[in-house]
């Protein structure tokens, strides 16, 4: 493909999905350094690459936008007349924008359902053949059954290879960190830090709040570590019974050494509640180990090569989820929430 002045990459879904896309953006940047890359992203994941050299511009495309604002965004995309528009997102909105972007070349990836045997994404497949020059259909059921690689990052890279018809290096995840906490936490705490992310996915039919409480109180006895419990929502009621037992640390606390030393004498478990994105990922980066159910947190850990215990739910096709979304090129241990499975005992044993 000849020189491309303007490339648009659409990833208007979740934080973890965009993080998994960064090796692809890095590949595009390395191979076509003179091209201007515009990222079309959701409001929630727009913060991920806000200060990154991998992209030149960001446009928000969110499902929550009004129809008028969506139409305005489409008009903006059409005015830019991109040389290449690549759709990696699975949302209906992302396909519509791809088809009507007025880009010279269009490419899209289509992940067929893990659950349906036929008629999966039939409309997306039909219209993609009409509007797009490059379409890569990923039959997840077939790949899984035949033990063929189906990781999202690899599949996206395969689409790039198909577009440009050349061999590519598989790069690692790259996300920027702009936080006053950067390198600060490790200097304050002499012990290694284990971060437990309190995602709502801890609570399910096989694992309840009391199980999580037992895990955290058992870890409290392991004095060789400092534990951070990071929360998604200010004083989330689901975890109130746990968080009320420990000391909260806000950003300012990390810059008051005397205060921190006093708090360390009282406890080795701290609540980091409702931290801004950049501060939260800086905490993950400075951790020795992360423990979390499957969510965007595992991809943040992968970006900084922090080992992670990632826990999947047996009711949510864990082997599928693992093969498609496992941490990219980093150390991790897969665990599964299931009946009569002692997750707590296994985690505690591994941390010895």
C-alpha positions in Angstrom: 0.0 0.0 0.0 1.3 3.4 -0.9 2.1 6.2 1.5 -0.8 6.9 3.9 -1.2 10.5 5.1 -4.1 9.9 7.5 -5.1 6.7 9.3 -8.1 6.3 11.6 -8.2 3.5 14.1 -11.5 2.8 15.8 -11.6 1.3 19.3 -14.7 2.8 21.0 -15.2 0.2 23.7 -13.5 -0.6 27.0 -10.1 0.3 28.6 -8.7 -3.2 28.4 -9.6 -3.5 24.7 -7.7 -0.3 23.8 -4.7 -1.4 25.9 -4.6 -4.7 24.0 -4.6 -2.6 20.8 -1.5 -0.7 21.6 0.9 -3.3 20.1 -1.0 -2.8 16.9 -0.8 1.0 17.1 2.9 0.6 17.8 3.3 -1.6 14.7 1.6 1.0 12.5 3.7 3.8 14.0 7.0 1.8 13.5 6.2 0.8 9.9 4.5 4.0 8.7 6.1 6.8 10.9 5.0 9.6 8.7 1.3 8.8 8.8 -0.9 10.8 11.1 -2.9 8.4 13.3 -6.3 9.4 14.7 -7.8 7.3 17.4 -11.6 7.0 17.5 -12.4 5.9 21.1 -15.1 5.9 23.8 -15.2 8.4 26.6 -14.2 5.7 29.1 -11.0 4.6 27.3 -10.0 8.1 25.9 -7.7 8.6 28.9 -5.5 5.5 28.1 -3.5 7.1 25.3 -4.0 10.8 26.1 -0.3 11.4 26.4 1.0 8.7 24.0 3.3 9.1 21.0 1.4 6.2 19.3 -1.4 8.5 18.2 -1.6 12.1 16.9 -5.3 12.9 17.6 -8.3 11.6 19.6 -11.9 11.8 18.6 -14.6 10.6 21.1 -17.3 8.3 19.7 -19.5 7.1 22.5 -22.7 5.1 22.6 -24.0 7.5 25.2 -23.8 10.5 22.9 -27.0 11.9 21.5 -27.9 11.1 17.9 -27.1 14.7 17.0 -23.6 14.5 18.4 -23.0 11.2 16.8 -24.0 12.7 13.4 -21.6 15.6 14.1 -18.8 13.2 14.8 -19.5 11.3 11.6 -19.5 14.5 9.6 -16.1 15.3 11.2 -14.7 11.9 10.2 -16.0 12.3 6.6 -14.4 15.7 6.3 -11.0 14.3 7.2 -11.2 11.9 4.2 -8.9 9.3 5.8 -6.6 7.3 3.5 -7.3 4.2 5.7 -10.0 3.5 8.3 -9.4 0.4 10.5 -12.3 -0.8 12.7 -11.2 -3.0 15.6 -14.3 -2.4 17.8 -17.3 -4.8 17.9 -20.0 -2.2 18.4 -22.7 -1.5 15.9 -21.8 2.2 16.0 -18.2 1.4 15.0 -19.3 -0.6 11.9 -21.6 2.2 10.8 -18.9 4.8 11.1 -16.5 2.5 9.2 -18.9 2.0 6.3 -19.8 5.7 6.0 -16.4 7.2 6.9 -15.7 8.1 3.3 -12.1 6.8 3.8 -10.3 5.7 0.6 -9.7 2.3 2.1 -11.6 0.6 4.9 -10.8 -2.5 6.9 -12.6 -4.3 9.7 -12.3 -7.3 12.0 -15.4 -9.3 12.8 -15.3 -11.7 15.8 -18.0 -14.3 15.4 -20.0 -15.4 18.4 -18.6 -17.8 21.0 -22.1 -19.1 21.6 -24.0 -19.3 18.3 -23.1 -21.9 15.6 -24.5 -20.0 12.7 -25.8 -16.6 11.6 -23.4 -14.8 13.9 -22.7 -11.2 12.9 -24.6 -11.8 9.6 -25.4 -8.1 8.9 -21.8 -7.0 9.8 -20.4 -9.6 7.4 -22.8 -8.7 4.6 -22.2 -5.0 4.7 -18.5 -5.3 5.3 -18.1 -7.1 2.0 -19.8 -4.2 0.3 -18.1 -1.3 2.0 -14.6 -2.6 3.1 -11.6 -3.6 1.0 -10.2 -5.7 3.8 -12.3 -7.9 6.1 -10.9 -10.4 8.6 -13.5 -12.7 10.1 -12.5 -14.5 13.3 -14.4 -17.7 13.8 -13.9 -18.0 17.5 -15.7 -21.4 17.9 -13.6 -23.0 15.2 -10.3 -21.5 16.5 -11.0 -22.6 20.0 -12.1 -26.1 19.0 -9.0 -26.6 16.9 -6.6 -24.9 19.3 -5.7 -22.1 17.0 -4.4 -18.8 18.4 -7.4 -16.4 18.9 -5.9 -13.7 21.2 -7.5 -10.3 20.3 -4.1 -8.6 19.9 -2.8 -11.3 17.5 -6.1 -11.2 15.5 -5.8 -7.4 15.1 -2.2 -7.8 14.0 -3.3 -10.3 11.4 -5.7 -7.8 10.0 -2.8 -5.3 9.7 -0.7 -7.9 8.0 -3.6 -8.5 5.6 -4.0 -4.8 4.8 -0.4 -4.1 4.1 0.7 -7.6 2.9 3.9 -7.7 4.8 5.5 -9.5 7.8 5.3 -7.6 11.1 7.0 -7.7 14.4 4.7 -8.4 17.4 5.3 -5.5 19.8 4.5 -5.3 23.5 1.9 -3.2 25.2 2.7 0.5 25.7 0.7 2.9 27.8 2.0 6.3 29.2 1.8 7.2 32.9 1.6 10.8 33.9 1.2 10.8 37.6 2.8 12.5 40.6 2.8 9.1 42.3 5.3 7.7 39.7 8.2 6.0 41.5 7.0 7.6 44.7 5.3 4.5 46.3 8.3 2.2 46.0 10.5 4.7 47.8 8.1 5.0 50.7 7.4 1.4 51.4 10.3 -1.0 52.1 8.1 -4.0 51.6 6.7 -5.4 48.3 3.3 -4.2 47.3 0.4 -6.5 46.4 -2.6 -4.8 44.8 -6.0 -6.4 45.0 -8.4 -4.8 42.6 -12.0 -4.8 44.0 -13.8 -5.4 40.8 -17.5 -6.3 41.0 -16.6 -9.6 39.4 -15.3 -10.9 42.7 -18.9 -11.5 43.7 -20.6 -14.3 41.8 -22.4 -17.6 42.4 -19.2 -19.4 43.5 -17.5 -16.6 45.5 -19.2 -14.1 47.9 -18.2 -11.1 49.9 -17.4 -13.3 52.9 -14.9 -15.3 50.9 -13.2 -12.2 49.8 -13.1 -10.9 53.3 -11.5 -14.2 54.5 -8.9 -13.8 51.8 -7.9 -10.3 52.7 -7.8 -11.0 56.5 -5.7 -14.1 55.8 -3.3 -12.0 53.8 -3.1 -9.5 56.6 -1.1 -12.0 58.6 1.6 -12.1 55.8 3.6 -9.2 57.2 6.3 -9.3 54.5 3.9 -7.5 52.1 2.0 -4.2 52.0 -1.5 -4.6 50.5 -3.4 -2.0 48.5 -7.1 -2.5 47.8 -8.1 -0.4 44.8 -11.8 0.3 44.3 -13.7 1.2 41.2 -16.4 3.4 42.9 -16.2 5.7 45.9 -17.3 3.6 49.0 -18.9 0.9 46.9 -21.6 -0.7 49.1 -20.6 -4.2 47.9 -17.2 -3.9 49.6 -18.2 -1.6 52.5 -18.0 -4.5 54.9 -14.3 -5.0 53.9 -13.1 -1.5 53.4 -14.4 -0.2 56.7 -11.8 -2.3 58.5 -8.8 -0.7 56.9 -7.1 2.7 56.5 -7.7 4.9 53.5 -4.8 6.5 51.6 -5.4 9.5 49.3 -2.9 10.9 46.9 -1.7 13.6 49.3 -0.8 11.0 51.9 2.0 9.6 49.8 3.8 13.0 50.1 3.6 13.0 53.9 6.2 10.6 55.1 5.4 10.9 58.8 1.7 10.3 58.3 2.5 7.2 56.1 4.9 5.8 58.8 2.2 6.2 61.4 -0.4 4.4 59.3 2.1 1.6 58.5 2.5 0.9 62.2 -1.3 0.4 62.4 -1.9 -1.8 59.4 -0.3 -3.4 56.3 -3.5 -3.1 54.3 -4.7 0.1 52.8 -7.7 1.3 50.7 -6.9 3.3 47.6 -10.4 4.5 46.8 -11.7 6.0 43.6 -8.2 7.0 42.3 -8.0 8.9 39.0 -6.9 6.7 36.1 -3.3 7.9 35.9 -2.7 7.5 39.6 -4.3 4.1 39.6 -2.2 2.7 36.8 0.9 4.1 38.5 0.0 2.1 41.6 -0.3 -1.1 39.4 3.0 -0.3 37.8 4.8 -0.1 41.2 3.2 -3.3 42.5 5.0 -6.6 43.0 1.9 -8.7 42.3 -1.7 -8.0 41.2 -4.8 -10.1 42.2 -8.0 -9.5 40.3 -10.9 -11.1 38.4 -10.6 -10.8 34.6 -11.0 -7.1 33.7 -9.0 -4.2 32.3 -6.7 -4.3 35.3 -4.9 -7.4 34.0 -3.9 -5.5 30.8 -2.6 -2.6 32.8 -0.4 -5.1 34.7 0.7 -6.6 31.5 1.8 -3.2 30.2 4.3 -2.9 33.1 5.2 -6.6 33.3 3.7 -7.0 36.7 2.7 -10.6 37.5 -1.0 -11.1 37.9 -3.3 -13.7 39.4 -6.3 -13.4 37.0 -9.5 -15.1 38.0 -12.2 -16.2 35.6 -15.8 -17.3 36.3 -16.6 -20.9 35.3 -20.1 -19.6 34.1 -18.5 -17.2 31.6 -16.6 -19.5 29.3 -13.3 -19.1 31.1 -11.2 -21.0 28.6 -12.6 -18.9 25.7 -12.0 -15.7 27.7 -8.5 -16.8 28.6 -7.4 -17.6 25.1 -8.9 -14.3 23.8 -8.1 -11.9 26.5 -5.2 -13.2 28.5 -2.4 -10.8 29.5 -0.2 -10.1 26.5 3.4 -11.3 26.8 3.6 -11.1 30.6 3.7 -13.5 33.6 0.3 -14.5 35.0 -1.5 -17.3 36.7 -5.0 -18.4 35.6 -7.5 -19.2 38.3 -11.2 -20.1 38.0 -14.2 -19.3 40.3 -16.0 -22.6 40.4 -17.9 -24.9 42.9 -15.8 -26.5 45.6 -12.7 -24.6 44.4 -10.6 -23.0 47.2 -9.3 -19.9 45.5 -8.2 -18.3 48.8 -6.1 -21.3 49.8 -4.4 -21.4 46.4 -3.6 -17.6 46.4 -2.2 -17.7 49.9 0.0 -20.7 49.1 1.4 -19.1 46.0 2.3 -15.9 47.9 4.4 -17.9 50.5 
